[in-house]
Amino acid sequence: MWKAEFRPMTREERAELRRMAESSSGKGSWIRRLFGRAAEHGPQHGALHRDLDCGKVQVIHAAPRAAVRLAHPDGSLAGFFVDIGQGLLMFIESREWDAHAEKPGFERLFPCSRFSLVRAPHSGVDLEFRCEGLRFEAAREIDAPPLEILDAFIQDGEIMPGRLETLEQDLDRLAHVTPRYVK
């Protein structure tokens, strides 16, 4: 089960997006370092300003029934697909900053029986992720497709039709269709 709603942006959320927008315009910005000068006014920069102008955030509430863990070849977490009912799956990426931790913090909390995700609707920037229910074990683990293929067909927090029982076949099918979009 899931639902999405919009609410006014808090002062803290606005400040975070403003910091990101300002840092993307500076001489030493991470956007410029990665993509060059033209990226300063590219889609991400413009989307941050649209979010600030809009003044609203999207809040997604979900109560997953089950989950499948996606693992990179080295065994590290690529993300989870969670069953949110009505034939829909949501993809949740890890929220880890310390990849060297013995037991990653995110997996101590997730998957869980209830969570909420707050994000800026135009830029897709996550502003908060909160586990609100009891943690449960993933039903199984599968190999993640290569990152460039995974990113080409689904992003963090996105919902797609599917079932956990057929996830491997669905991912394989999408991986064979997606390369035409990957450069």
PyMOL commands that set and color helices and strands:
alter all, ss='L'
color gray80, all
select helices_A, chain A and resi 11-23+30-35+37-41+43-54+105-109+147-153+164-181
alter helices_A, ss='H'
color red, helices_A
select strands_A, chain A and resi 2-8+56-62+66-71+77-85+88-92+115-119+126-131+140-143+159-161
alter strands_A, ss='S'
color yellow, strands_A
deselect
rebuild
show_as cartoon
